Amino acid sequence: MANSDFPDASVSAIASDTALPRLNLLTMFRLGLFQMGLGMLSLLTLGVLNRVMIDELRIPGLIAAGTISMYQFVSPARVWFGQLSDAKPLRGFHRTGYIWLGLGLQVICLFLAVQVIWQLQASFAQGWTAGTIAIVGLQALMFALYGLCVSVSSTPFAALLVDVSDEDNRSKLVGVVWSMLMVGIVVGAITSQKLLHGLTLENIQGVINRLFVIIPSVVCVLGLIGTIGIEKKYSRYSTRSTLAHREESITLGTAWKVLTASRQTGIFFSFLLVMTIALFLQQPILEPYAGEVFGMTVGQGAGLNAFWGMGVLIGMSVSGFLIVPRLGKQNTARWGGWLTSICFVLIILSGVSTNQGLLKLAVFAFGLASGVLTNSAVSLMLDLTAAETAGTFIGAWGLAQAMAQALGNVGGGALLDLGRHVFGAPMFAYGFVFACEAIAMLLAVWLLNKVNVQEFRDRAERAIAAVLENELD
């Protein structure tokens, strides 16, 4: 197929896209139910389960955190699952079948992982044995399988957002869907608190088992309600993709050629990596900072999450509906990065004055700025896909974010230790970490300035044309 054929194909695709119904606000909130469920499950694993293993069951923190974090270390599989959803539709649909399959499997894997924890607790009571090591390995395997199941559902879901949206409403969709993720975390926290009321060592197994049946079941229902019928009614995949009816052509090798056809892929991957690391370095140290520098109680330190979460929700919503449509995705992301960097400086200044009110204001502002940044960056991420290999690109971007979150969580603690060694005083040690975040965010903005969406699309289009030409040859 000659390159000259593409303009006519593009016109046809645009006309077909116009004929399809556009997402309304209610449908956006429906899609957000899936993301809300993921927020509830993340609260269960990273919040409730991690806390119960360390505090109540007295399982060493390294074992608890290390085994749970295995779900992030399998993130390279996101690329393959994304490519699979591009190439192999399930029951006639490219995304929905994988979303539902992944949802069901992750609920099963999570419940089985909890059952392994009870075996681990019993084994630890007898000291380290070969059996204990085997159970630790089994638990790590269960969380790795859980991570694979999350990838099976979440990567095609993000690709579905690309398929059903247009450039002019994508930021609104992202604002709604990612805000619902935050809502899910809040709802999960409130529900878990209710279900865990009266928890003791005597009844812990029964209470936790019940929790990990009720909430995951609710998540499955939310996921089904949120996605049923959406792909059939709104997906533009078949009109946008030149390979839509030739799925056998989308091998992993083909997808990789398209993925690496443009240097923009590496630039944007680097931007996502650095930006996410900059956002997550503070995660393991913010509450200790509140306690050690400001003298805040554990409850007061945990309460900072409310200020941050409120800021994120407002930032995501305002960005999606008001700022991005006016400034554009890349400009909004640039401003979000600059403002986030300034917020880290404000957090440092609040520590210098030990002013709790200023700290709360700075944390709220940080949530606001990071909400604006996240919305625009994710919207730009969804734009930087080729229709034929949307799942593969989403998998690559998801890999960058998962790697960055893991590096950010580990790096925050490591930088704090380095700061203590170099500066001694707690204020300067914590300030050193926040200063590193500010610098990393400025580096992310510098990388963002090198992103060129049009160059990316041109290279991807030529790579797809080359695939088709090779077939004809």
Secondary structure, DSSP 8 states (H G I E B T S, - for coil): --GGGHHHHHHHHHHHHHHS----HHHHHHHHHHHHHHHHHHIIIIIIIHHIIIIIS---HHHHHHHHTHHHHTTTHHHHHHHHHHH--BTTBSSHHHHHHHHHHHHHHHHHHHHHHHHHHHHHTT-S-HHHHHHHHHHHHHHHHHHHHHHHHHHHHHHHHHHH--TTTHHHHHHHHHHHHHHHHHHHHHHHHHHTTT--TTTHHHHHHHHHHHHHHHHHHHHHHHHTTHHHHH--HHHH-TTTT-GGG--HHHHHHHHTSSHHHHHHHHHHHHHHHHHHTTTTTHHHHHHHHH---HHHHHHHHHHHHHHHHHHHHHIIIIIHHHH-HHHHHHHHHHHHHHHHHHHHHHHHHT-HHHHHHHHHHHHHHHHHHHHHHHHHHHHS--GGGHHHHHHHHHHHHHHHHHHHHHHHHHHHHHHHHHH-SHHHHHHHHHHHHHHHHHHHHHHHTT--HHHHHHHHHHHHHHHHHHHH-
